[in-house]
Amino acid sequence: MPYQGSPRVLRARLSAERGVPAVLAVPVRAAEPTEAAEPTEANPVQTPDAAAGVLVPGCLPLDPTATAESEAFLADRAHTGRAGLLEVLHRPLAAPRRLLLVGIGAGTEGEWRAAGAAVARAAARDESITVALPAGVDPAAVRGLTEGAMLASYRYRLGADPEDAAPRLSEVVLAVDEPEAYEEAVRVARTVAEATILARDLVNTPGETKSPAWLAERVAEAAAAQPGLTVTVRDPDDLAAEGFGGILAVGGGSTRGPRLVELSWRPQGATTHVVLVGKGITFDTGGIVVKPRQGMKLMRKDMAGAAAVVAAAVGAAALRLPVRVTALAPLAENMLGGSAYRPGDVIRHYGGLTSEIRNTDAEGRLVLADALAYAVDRLAPDVLVDLATLTGAGNRGARQAHRRAVLRRRRSGGGAVRCRGGRRRAGLADAPARRLRPLAGQRRRGPQQRPGGGRLGHRRAVPARVRRQRARPLGPHRHVRPGVGRQPGRRAGQGRHRLGGAHAAALAGVTGLTAARRPPGRRTNAPRAPQPASTARSTRTRAAARPAPPVAAR
């Protein structure tokens, strides 16, 4: 299927005309909240009420009747002027016949962008929409409004739209006082929106079409439209000759060979070199360690990092930025096949370093390693940025790293640990103490085991240090050797193990918790209260206090 691109990009036009349009968007600025009333016995807690938004006088003024109707409508609908909040006032017997009252918050560029997106979505069935901008508005606000409207009108379809559902909006008219003062802002907004739409189109293309070679051709076509932007595409023979072993290994299982795309924007006089590296797995099955269906159905988007860096380089050339920009996009399909790479393989990356494959679903770091090593060795960047959609093994590794950070913080008695997503994991002082439950059957490290602690040939090859029970949440943990003081009548590896005296004492000294024996009776999941380390008694002490069982006479 040939590449069609986005069906259209919304056109933005500056105008100083004062005619009354059929559909008009009017900005609404957020008002300051009113002061809270004095508490009373009937209502002891008083909160400030959010006041209705304020109409912003535009270069296309409303008549007194329309202004009065709009203000009354804002108060009735409790429109606070929050950025992106839009209410439609229908006036079928007057002009304009529809007023779109859209909030702009405090008027920052980001809030104007949200307002533009809301206007474009609300007017999708109209052919044109006019926005009345205030006199002397900041060019950044015009840029944000235009970007938001263009990006919100984006759609990707392979077939024709139904007649009754096809969007009709094709133009946004910006009513300003001096159109010449905002031409550059609109041009920049359109360039940024077109680069973003290019990345979206590449990501949304189905996997049967989007091979590494197809994607490299589309990048070359986009680069050819920008003077001064050069593109270099390395095929499998070039990759093998230069030693890009990671890209070749990941793409080895597919009949459609890998590529490495290099875009370079080199303006004269540039003193800073920015290198962008994007993961470009055009489809990721997980390889031999295959993904489940639920995790594979959207893997055509696993090349979003490559699409982003390619679009950034195209946008930098279109904007003529005075910065040298290089984009590297390693492209490959991670497929199953007779020539696919396997767990246990050792591959040699660009530059000579080797890595052993433990999980074929961790292909992203392999292709990124080649591209990053090439960037450092050949491009000498001042700034190096990589973008990747890390799925599967990458997420599992991130969770394990975060878990280790939480355990380290708990051992030190610290507070919470925060991760990038804003989630909060409580520290020792924030969560109740839980009983340590080491997994029965943990093996001691021996000469037949890997250096990381995982036994060769053991099921799932999980390192011994992390092979713990996962049915219950774990508290502070230290690696201990279970099997000391196991319950009478049970063989090693069966049932619940108790910590030996030396291990329990050491653990209590570090965490302030004890590994006391659970009292007989019904099992419960309720947390146990922490005990001071000084009162902890080891299992050997308790065993000595109990009377010895009678010995049967022979």
N, C-alpha and C positions, 0 to 999 in steps of 0.2 A: 504494500500500500504506500503510495507516494506521500511525502510529508506535505501537509496542507497548511500547517501553522495555525495560529489563532484566527478564527473567522474574521474578526475585526477588532481594532483598538478604538476605544471611544475617542472622539475628536473634541478638543477643548478650544473654544474661540473667545477671544476678548472682544468686548463691544462697549461702546459709549452711547449707544442708542437709548432713548428714553421711552420707547413704546411699551405698552402693557402686554405681557405675554399671557398665554392661556394657563400655563403652570409656572408658578414662581416659588423659589425656595428662599426663605427669609431666616437669617441667623438669629439665634436666641442665646444671649449670654447668661451664664449662671449668676444668680443673685446671692448675696451674703445671707446665711441663715439668720433668722430672728433670734433674739435672746430668749432664754427659757423663762417661763413665768415663775413666780414665787411658789414654793411648795405649800400645799394646803393639807388639812387633815383628810379630806376626801381623796386627794391625789398627791401623796407625799413625794413622788418622783416626777419631775417635770423635765422634758427634753425639748430642745429647740426645734421648731418646725422649719422645714426647708421651704423658703419662699419661692414663688413662681418666678420663672426666668424673665428676662427683660429683652424686648425686641431691640435689635441693633439697627439704627437708622442706616439705610443703604443708599447707594447711588441711584437706585430706582425706587423712589419713595412711594409709599402706599397712600391712598386717599384716606381721609379721616374715618370714613365708614369701615374700611378694611382694617385700619389700625385698631379701632375700638373693638371690632369683632375678634381680632387676633388676641388682644390683651384679655378680653373676657374668656376666650377659649383657653388660653394658657392657664388662667386661674382655675377654670372649671376642671381641666384635665390634670392639674397639679404638675405641669411641665416645669421641671427644675432647671432646665438649660444644660443638663449633663451632656457631655460630648457624645454625639452619635444618637441621642434620643430624638426621635422624630414623631411628630403628630401631624395629621392631614386635616385641614379645614376645608370642607367642600362648600362652594358658593356657586351653585349651578346657574343662577340668574344674574351673576355679576362677573366682573373681570378684575383680577384673574379668577377663573372658575375653581382653581384649586391652589391653596397655599400650603406649602410644606414648611412647617415650623421646626427647624433642626437646631439642636443644641450644639454649642461650640465651647462649653465650659469656660475656662479663663482665657481662651483664645491662643493657646500655644499651637505650634505647627502640628504636633501629633493630634491635638483635639480637632483642628481643622481637617486633618486627614480622615478621622473618624466621621466627621460631618459629611465630607464628600462621599464616603462609602455609603452612608445611610441615604443620601439623596439619590445616588445612582440605583440603589436597590428599590427604593420607593417609586421611582419614575421609570422602571424597566419597560412598562407598556406604552410609554409616551415616546414620540420620535425626538423631542427636544425638551430640555429643561433649562431654565434661566435661574441663576443664583445672583441675588442682589448683595454685592459686597460693600462694606462701608467705605467711605472716602478715606484715602490715605492708608489703606490696609497694608500690612507688612508683606513684602514679596514672599517671605517664607510661608505665610498663611495661604497665599495663592498656590504656591508649590504643593503644600500639603493637601489642600482641597482637590487639586487636579490629580495628584497621585491616588488619593483615596477613591475618587470617582472612576478612574481608569482601571484600577486593580479590582474594584468591587464588581465591575461589569464583565470581568473575565469569565469565559466559559470554554470548556473543551468538549467537543462532540465530534464523533466520526461520521454520523449520519445527519440528515436534515431534521430541523426542528418541526414539530407539528405547527400548523398554521395558527391554532388558537393558543399556543404556549410559547411561541418564539418571541424573544425580546426585541423591542423596536428601538430602544434608545440608541441613538448614534451620535448625538452632539450635546455638549454642555456649554451653555453660553454664560460667560463670566462678565457681569455688568460692573464695570469699574469706571473711575473718573478719567484716568490716563492710561489707555491700553499699551502705549509704548513702554511705560515703566515696568510692565510685568511680562513682556515677551520672553525675556531670558528665564524667568521663573517657570513659565509654562513649558519652554523648551527642555529645561532640565527635568521637569516632572515627567514629560513624555518620554525622554530617553531612559530614565530610571524605570518607568512602567514597562516600556518595551523590553528592556533587559530582563525584568522580572517575569514577564510573560514568556519570553524565550525559555527561561529555566523551567517554568511551569509546563510548557508544551513538551519539552524533552522528558520531564518526569512522568507525565501522564500518558505518553505513548505506550501502547501495549508491547509486551515482551516479544511477541512473535515478529514484530517489525524492528524493534530496537536492539539490533546486534551491535557489538563494538565497532564494526566497520561502518554501519549505518550512522551511528552516533558521531563518529569521527567525520563523516561526510557532512553532516548537518552543522557541525562546529566550523568546518572549513568554509561552508557557504555563508554562515553568519560573519566570519572574520573577513571574508572577501569584500563585504559591503563597507568596511571601515578602513580608510586609508591609513597606512602606517602600522597596521596590526598584522603580524606574521604568524603563520601556523606551521607546525611540523608534526607529522604523524609517523610514528614508528610501528611497523608491522611485526609479526612474529619473528621473521628473519633478523630484522634490526635489533629486536629485543634480545634475541639469543646472542648476537654478535657483541652486544654491549654489556651483557651479563645481568639482565633484569630477571633473575630467577624467580622472584616472588610473583610477578605478574604472569610469567609463563606457567608456573605451577598451578595457580588458581584457574587460569583459562585453559589448562590442558585437557580437561574433561569435555569440552564443548567442541563441536564441529566448526563453530564460528570463532576464529582466533582472536586473541587479545590485541589491544592497541595502547599506545601511549601518546596522548595529544599534548602538545606544548604550544601555548599561545603567548606571544610576547609583544608588549607595547613599550616602545623605547622612545620617548620624546627627547628632543635635544635639550640639554641643560639639566636633566633630571639628576638629582643627587641621592635619592632614596630609592631602594629596590625592594619591592614587596613581592613575595612569592606565595601564591595560593595553591594548595594541594587539595584535591577533592577525590574522595572515594567514588569509583565509577563501576560498580558491579551491576551490569545491565539486567541480570536476573540471578537471584541467589536461591538455589535449592538446598544449600547447606553442604553440598558435596556428598561424599560417602556417609558422613554423619548427617543424614538428611533431616530436614525440618518437617514438622507435622503440617498438615494442610492449613490449619488456622494460621500458622506462622509464615506460610509461603505465599499466600494468595496476593499479597501486596508487595512482593519482592521485586516487581518491576521498578519500584521507586528507590531501590537500594543504590542508585547512582545519583541521588539528589545532591550529594556533595560535589560531584564533578559538574553537574549542571549549574550549580551556584557559582563555582569559581570561573567557569567558562563565561557565564553571563556577566560576572563582575569585570572580567577582562574586556569583553565587548563594550560594556558600558563605560569603562575608563577610556577606551579609545574614542567612543562617540562623544564623550564630554571633553576630550582633549586634556585630560588631567596631567599636570606637570610632574608625575611620579611614574617611575618605571614599574610596570606590573607584568609578572609572569604567572600564568596559570598552567598547572600540570594536572592532567586527568588520566590516571591509569584505568583503562577500560577492560573488563573481562566478564565472562559468564562463569559462574560457579556451578557446574553441572556434574551429573554422574556419568561415568563412561569408563571404558576400558583403559583410557590413558589419564584418568583423573588421579590427582595426588591423594595419598593415603595417610592415615594416622601413623606416625612413626617415621615418615620420610624426613630427610634432612635436605633442605634447599639452601642454595647460596644466593644471597641478595646482591644487589649492586654495591660494589665496594668491597666484597669479599666476606662479609659476616654471614654466618650460617644460623639457621633456626630449625628446631625439630618440631614437626607438626604433631600436636596433641589433639586438635579438633579441627576438622576441615571446614566447620562453620565459622571459624575465626579468620576468614579470608581477607577481611578489610585491612587488618594490620599488616598483612603480608604485602599487598599491593601498595599500601601507604609507605611501608618501610623502604621499598625500592625508590619510590618517587621522592621521599624525604632525603634519602641518602644521595640521590642524584642532585637535588636542589642544593644541598650543602656543599657537595664536591665540585659542581660545575657552575652554579649560578651565583654563589657568594651573596646571599640575601641579607638585607638589613632587618627585615621582618619576615618571619616564616609562619604561615597560618595553615592549618589543615582542617578540613570539614568532612565529616563522615556520619552516615547513619549506622551506628553500631547496634546491631541486633543480635539476638541469640547469645553466642558465647561472650560477646562484648558486654551485654547487660549482666550476665551471670558473673563475669569477672568484676564488674563494677560493684555488684552487690556484695561479693566476697571481700573486696577491698574496704567497702564501707563498714562491713561487719567487723573486720579487724580493727578499724579505727574506733568503733564503738567500744570494743573490748579493751583496747589500750586506754581509752579515756576512763572507763569504769575502774580499771586497776589503779589508775592514778587518783581516783576520787574526784574527777572533774565533773563538769556539768554536761550540757547537751552537745551533740555533734550535729552539725548541719551539712547537708549536701547541696548540690547545685539546684536541684528541683525545689528547694525550700522545705523539704520534709525534715522533721525533727525526730531524732532518736534520743531517748532519755539516757542520762548518765546514771551512775550509781546512786547519787543523792536524790534522783527524781523518781526512781522506780523501786518497788518493793523487792526485797531479796528473794531469790528463788534457789531452790535446791539444785546443786550441781548433779547432773546425771550423765556420767561418762558412758559411752556406748560399750556394751559388752562385746567382747571379741576384738577390740583394738589390738593390733600386733605391734610388737617391738620392732624397732628398726634393726635389720640384719644385713649381712653382706649381699644377700640376694635381692635387696630392695633398691629402689631408685634413691638418688640423693635427696629428693624432696620428701621422702617418706612413704611414697606409694609402692606397694608390692607389685613386682612384675607379674603380669598375668592375673592380678586380682580383679574381681568384677568391677567394672566401671572405672578402674584405674584411679580411684579417688585417693589423694594423699591421706596418710593415717592421721595427720594432725587435724584434718577437717572432716573426718569420717565420724560424725556425731549423730545422735538422734535428732530428727527434725520434727517429730510430732508435737513437741512441747517447746516453748521459748526457753532459751538458755540464758543463764545469768553470767556473771564473770567466769571466765574459763582459763585454766592453765592446763597444759598437756601433762597428764598424769598417766601412770601405768596401771590400769585396772588388773585385777587378778590377785591383788594382795588383800587378804581377809575376805575371801568370797564366802558365800553362805554355805553352811554345812549341807552335805547331801547333793550338791550340784557340781557338775563338771565345769572346767574352765570354758568360758564362752557362753554359759547358760545363765539366764536370770539376771537379776540386778546385782551389780558389784558395789562393794563399799570401798571407800578410800582407805588406804593403809594409814597408820598413825603418823608417820613422817610426812606423808603427802598432805594429810588433812591439816596438820599443824602449819606446814608451810603455806598452804592455801589460805588458812584463816589469818595468818600474819599479813598476807598481801591484800586480801579483799575484805577482811573483817567478817567473813561468813564462815560457818562451820558446815561440815558434811555429816551432820548427825544422822543417826539411823531413823528411818521413818517408823513411828509407833505402829503396832499392829492394829488392825481394824480396817475400816473402809478407806479406800484411796480417795484422795481429794486433790483438786487442782489449785486450791487456795494457797497463796504465797505464805511462806513462813517468816516470822519476824526475825531480824538479824540478832545474833548474839555476840557479846564482846569476845574478842580473841582470847582474853585471859580465862574465860570460863569454858573454852572448848576442850572437850576430852576426846582423845583419840579412841579408835575402835579397839586397840589393844588394851587400853585402860579399862574400858567397859567390859571387855571380854574377861579380864582378870578379876573384875568385881563379881562376875556371875559364878555360881558354883559349877564345878566341873560335872559333866554328865556321868552317871554310874557306868562302870566298866563291867560287862558281862563276863562271868567266870567261864573259863574254858572247861 
